């Protein structure tokens, strides 16, 4: 999955993106957390200029072999790595998207 970001104001820190796959109970079953990357290199938000559009390198989630098929949610957002505090993004703390996983993973 590729994420595209735009800073409307100068970012105040070097934040980390999270992409979490949640089960029906809200537990994380797969995740990738990292700073944005462009062209395979880290491109932390504190280097962005207002209005710049950043096409982040793709995020990949490795699904556990025993993961059953069914409804899941994808949660995407930002946090402060030193504290774990989630940042508001576009007025929301994070995006939550419903997805359906078919059958068991190979």
N, C-alpha and C positions, 0 to 999 in steps of 0.2 A: 504494500500500500504506500502510495506517495502522498505526502502532505505538503500543502503550499501555505506559507505564512506571509503576513504583511504587518509590519510594525507601524502603527499610526503615530506613536510617540517614541522617543529614544528609549529602548529597553534599559532598565535600571540595573540589570544583573546578567549573569551568565547562567541561564536557567536550563533545566533538563525537561525534555519531552517524555511523556509516558503514553504507551499504547498497551492497554490491558484488555484481555478477554476474560469476561466474568461469566460464571455459571448462574443458574437460577437463584442461588442463595447469595449472590453477590461476591463470591470468592474468586480471586484471581486464579485462573487455570493456565494462562500463558501471558507473557509480557515481554516488551522490549522498552527499556528506558535508556535514553542517550541524548546528548546535545545534537542539534541539527547538524547535518553534514551536506556539503555540496561538492560533487565531484570526488567523493570518497574521503574528503577531509573535513574535520570539524569546522563549523562556522557558527560560533556562539552568538546568541542574540545581542550581547553587548557590543558587537561590531557592526550591527545593522544600522542603517540610516532610516529616518522616518520616510514612509512611502515605498521603501524597497520591498519587492516581492521575492521571497526565498522559496525555491522549489527544493524541498528537503529530499535527500536520497531515500530510496524505499525502505520501509520498515517491514521486517519479516517476523512472524510469530511461529515458533516451533510448537506444534500441538503435541501434548503427551500421547503416547501410543494407546493408552487405555481410555482416552477421552471418548465418551459416548456421544452419539448424535443427539441433536435436540436444539432448543432455543438457547442462545447466548447473547451477551451484550458486549459491544466494543466500546471502551471508554478511552478517550483521548484528551490530553491536557498537558499542563506545565506545572513544574514544582521547583522550589528552591532546594538545591541539593544539600545544603548545610543543615536545613531544618525540616525538610519534607513538606513544608507548607505549600498547598496547591494555590496557583495563581488564577485570578479571573481572566478569562480569554473571551473577548467580544461580549462581555457582560455575563458570561456563564463560567462556572468553575471548570467545566469539562463537557465534552460532547459524549452522549451515550447513544449508540446506534444498535438496534436489534439486528441479529443475524441468525441464520439457521445453519447448523452443521448437520450434514446428511450422513447417517451411518457411523460406524466406528472408523477412526483414522487408521491408515495402514501401518 
